[in-house]
C-alpha cells in the first residue's frame, strides 16, 4: 500500500528535511546491502528505519550536549 506524504500527520518543521532523510535512508540501505522497494522484506526495511532512528537520536544528542555546553 503506497502512502501519500501530503496526507501524513508528520509535519516537517525544517524545509528540505525530507530530502536529507531520504538521502540518509538510501545511504544506510546501501551500507546494509538492502535494495529498498516493494519486494524487500519488512525486516530488511525495518533495519534501515531503525538505523535512521538511531542516527537521528545520536545527532540530536550531540546538538543538545553542545547547546548545553554553551549555556554554562
C-alpha positions in Angstrom: 0.0 0.0 0.0 1.5 3.3 -1.0 1.5 6.2 1.3 0.7 9.8 0.3 3.0 12.2 2.1 0.6 15.0 1.7 -1.8 13.2 4.0 0.8 12.3 6.6 0.2 13.5 10.1 4.0 14.1 10.4 4.6 17.7 9.6 8.1 18.7 8.6 9.5 21.5 10.8 12.6 22.1 8.7 12.3 22.8 5.0 14.3 20.3 3.0 14.4 17.8 5.8 12.6 15.1 3.7 15.4 15.2 1.1 18.0 14.7 3.9 16.1 11.8 5.4 15.6 10.2 2.0 19.4 10.5 1.3 20.2 9.0 4.7 17.8 6.2 4.0 19.4 5.2 0.7 22.9 5.6 2.2 22.1 3.3 5.1 20.3 0.8 2.8 23.5 0.7 0.6 25.7 0.2 3.7 23.4 -2.7 4.8 23.2 -4.2 1.3 19.4 -3.7 1.2 17.6 -2.9 -2.0 14.6 -0.7 -0.9 11.4 -1.4 -2.6 8.1 -3.4 -2.6 9.9 -6.7 -2.9 12.1 -6.1 0.1 11.2 -7.8 3.3 9.7 -5.8 6.2 12.6 -7.0 8.3 15.2 -5.5 5.9 13.2 -2.3 5.5 12.8 -2.1 9.3 16.6 -2.5 9.8 17.1 0.6 7.7 14.4 2.5 9.5 15.8 1.5 12.9 19.3 2.7 11.9 17.9 6.0 10.7 16.2 6.5 14.1 19.5 5.6 16.0 21.5 8.1 13.9 18.9 10.9 14.2 18.8 10.4 18.0 22.6 10.4 18.1 22.7 13.7 16.1 20.1 15.3 18.4 22.0 14.2 21.5 25.2 15.7 20.1 23.4 19.0 19.3 21.8 19.2 22.7 25.0 18.5 24.6 26.8 21.1 22.5 24.0 23.6 23.2 24.1 22.9 26.9 27.9 23.3 27.0 27.5 26.8 25.5 24.9 27.8 28.2 27.3 27.1 31.1 
